[in-house]
């Protein structure tokens, strides 16, 4: 999720969605920062700028087999409202 056009950060966006009862978060952090990888190779953020940028802006919305149309509509309406309220334009 690119936040360039918004007046809030990704984490603030997640907090806003939580206010609507929606659990959103970062599911895919930088792999080179994970303990299993830091033990075997010493990689720095400078070597993975795209991964670092993704970890700052990525957002995972609820998705699961049992999600109902009503829940999907609630998520999309909440995302839309948050974007509209915090758009720089």
C-alpha positions in Angstrom: 0.0 0.0 0.0 1.6 3.2 -1.1 0.9 5.9 1.4 2.4 8.8 -0.6 -1.1 10.2 -1.3 -2.3 9.9 2.3 -1.8 12.1 5.4 -1.4 9.0 7.6 1.2 6.2 7.9 0.5 2.5 7.2 0.4 1.9 11.0 -2.1 4.7 11.5 -4.2 3.3 8.7 -4.2 -0.1 10.5 -5.3 1.7 13.7 -8.1 3.4 11.8 -9.3 0.0 10.5 -9.1 -1.4 14.0 -11.6 1.3 14.9 -14.0 -0.3 12.4 -13.4 -3.7 13.9 -11.1 -4.8 11.1 -7.9 -6.6 11.9 -5.2 -5.6 9.4 -1.4 -6.0 9.8 1.9 -6.7 8.1 2.1 -10.4 7.4 5.3 -10.4 5.4 8.2 -8.6 7.3 11.7 -8.3 5.8 13.1 -11.8 5.6 16.7 -10.7 6.0 15.7 -9.3 9.5 14.2 -12.6 10.7 16.3 -14.5 13.3 16.6 -17.6 11.2 18.3 -15.7 8.5 20.4 -13.3 10.6 22.1 -16.3 12.1 23.4 -17.6 8.7 24.0 -14.4 6.8 24.7 -10.8 7.8 22.6 -8.8 5.4 21.8 -5.1 5.9 18.8 -3.1 5.1 20.9 -1.2 2.5 21.2 -4.4 0.5 17.4 -4.9 0.4 15.8 -1.4 -0.1 12.7 -2.8 -1.8 12.1 -5.2 1.0 12.5 -2.5 3.6 10.2 -0.1 1.8 7.6 -2.9 1.4 7.8 -3.7 5.2 7.0 0.0 5.9 4.0 0.2 3.6 2.5 -3.3 3.1 -0.9 -4.1 4.5 -2.8 -7.3 4.7 -6.5 -7.2 4.9 -8.8 -10.0 6.2 -9.1 -12.9 3.8 -10.3 -16.4 4.7 -12.6 -19.0 3.1 -15.6 -18.2 5.3 -15.6 -14.4 4.8 -19.1 -13.3 3.9 -20.1 -10.7 1.3 -21.3 -8.5 4.2 -17.8 -8.7 5.7 -16.1 -7.9 2.4 -18.4 -4.9 1.9 -17.6 -3.7 5.4 -13.8 -4.0 4.8 -13.9 -2.3 1.5 -16.2 0.5 2.7 -13.9 1.1 5.7 -10.8 1.2 3.6 -12.5 3.6 1.2 -13.7 5.8 4.0 -10.2 5.9 5.6 -8.6 6.7 2.2 -11.1 9.5 1.5 -10.7 11.0 5.0 -6.9 11.0 4.8 -6.3 11.8 1.1 -3.8 14.6 0.4 -5.9 15.7 -2.5 
